[in-house]
Amino acid sequence: MSASDQTLYERLNRWVRNSVTLRLISIGILVLLLLIPTAMIESLIHERSRYREDAIQNISSLWSNAQTIGGPILTVPYEVITVAEDNRTRRSVQYIHVLPDSLGIRVKILPEKRARGIYQAIVYQAQLQIEGTFTLPDWGTVGVDSSQLLRSETALSLGIPDMRGINQAVAVEWNSHQYTFEPGVAATDVLPSGVQTRVPLIENNTLIPFRLALDLNGSQSLQFLPMGRITRIDMTSPWPHPSFSGSFLPDEREVGEQGFSAYWEVLHLNRNFPQVWKNSQFRFNLSNRSAMEPYVDRYALPEDVATTNSSYAFGVNLLQAVDTYQKSLRTVKYAIMFIALTFLIFFFTEIRHYRRIHPIQYILVGLALCLFFALLLAISEHVSFALAYVIASLATIALVGVYVRGVLKDNKLTGLVVLLLLLLYGFIFILLQLQDYALLVGSLALFAILAAVMYLSRQVNWYALSENISENKD
């Protein structure tokens, strides 16, 4: 190799080692590369969240699933006689379904925590007092002659999706007489599951009172369908973290550390199904998959087809006070801010104090920052999220601080880096608490950081900076 070639090689090598522009580009590439382990941690959070959901579903399936109460519904069968073209007489049984005029339900929910490993699920025992009144319709208005009625087969049904939750025998006081419920519903084309009992059919326009008690196990949520002309739900529970859900919010509610109380009053005008209908014009899905919505059978005749499939169920979900995985996931969203701002601190330490930090040292510090999120996730599964954040952040800052002290050999610079990291982690923690204003505060903070960087670098001679770093190194 000639002397001129050697000189050119040395100059190129010197430029690569001391170029500030190349250093900035390499730092940017390192930031992007460190997003790969961050994405892996984000995937781990989703995986742990799925484990938790599986554990909750497993506990719920063994205890009793979420419950939705539908009814009571009075089902009156009637006989239809038709004459075929061959003059043969055919008899079939059809049904009229009647909803109560008034429906009042007093509910007391007693929650419990059940654990599977490190995961917890909320289950409950609900004590329900259901009462109200029925008034039979004028049969002529629904196209039925009273002589067609099969009075002895009249049944009262109550929809319950998970029958395993029933804790004791269920009986109804119907017009001052008591009748015991049996499993199954009078017409499965209206309610998919529940209990039913035969009741006597009273004369038209007679107010028929009823009353029953139901002791029911469930998990996570308890919902109701507004079956009465006026439906009133009065609910109390010692659980302090309710989430009122469904089509109707409570008219009155009180939530405190000692529990909650809520009251709903829903009119029949607030829903899109009538008080009386025939056959399977309306069916009610009591599962929790689509907020327990009534749905329509499209195979019925046009005049029998309803035109609504909206969700009318309402009630309460019993939530955990803190969703660890949701907060951990929100924290990971700020990973690029953690890494970029920390590297920015190191870069300004280089250019302001003429210290050189090797890319490998940047990578090691970046991996320590990524490990913070894994520590946060692991610790938060056992203690509160705030405490886990403090432990994980202090451990990470201590690790980075000790490493920086060994690299820079300067207590003052090390203290400055540690202080800035404390401010950064503290700011991110505050940002996590401001759910409604996180975007606004975060944007303002980034604007302020950019303004500070521009102010500190306004008089930096970037062209002479490489020579200064090189001379200081030499």
SULKANOR-V439756 format. One record per run of one state. SS is the DSSP state (A for helix, B for strand, O for the rest). FROM is the first residue (numbers start at 0). LEN is the number of residues. If there is no record, write none. Layout:
ss	from	len
SS	FROM	LEN
SS	FROM	LEN
This chain:
ss	from	len
O	0	2
A	2	16
O	18	1
A	19	44
O	63	3
B	66	17
O	83	5
B	88	11
O	99	2
B	101	15
O	116	2
B	118	17
O	135	3
A	138	4
O	142	3
A	145	3
B	148	1
O	149	1
A	150	3
O	153	1
B	154	6
O	160	2
A	162	3
B	165	1
O	166	4
B	170	4
O	174	2
B	176	4
O	180	1
B	181	2
O	183	7
B	190	1
O	191	2
B	193	5
O	198	8
B	206	13
O	219	1
B	220	4
O	224	5
B	229	8
O	237	4
B	241	5
O	246	5
B	251	5
O	256	2
B	258	9
A	267	3
O	270	5
B	275	3
O	278	4
B	282	2
O	284	9
B	293	2
O	295	6
A	301	3
O	304	9
B	313	5
O	318	5
A	323	9
O	332	2
A	334	19
O	353	5
A	358	22
O	380	4
A	384	24
O	408	2
A	410	23
O	433	4
A	437	19
O	456	5
A	461	12
O	473	1
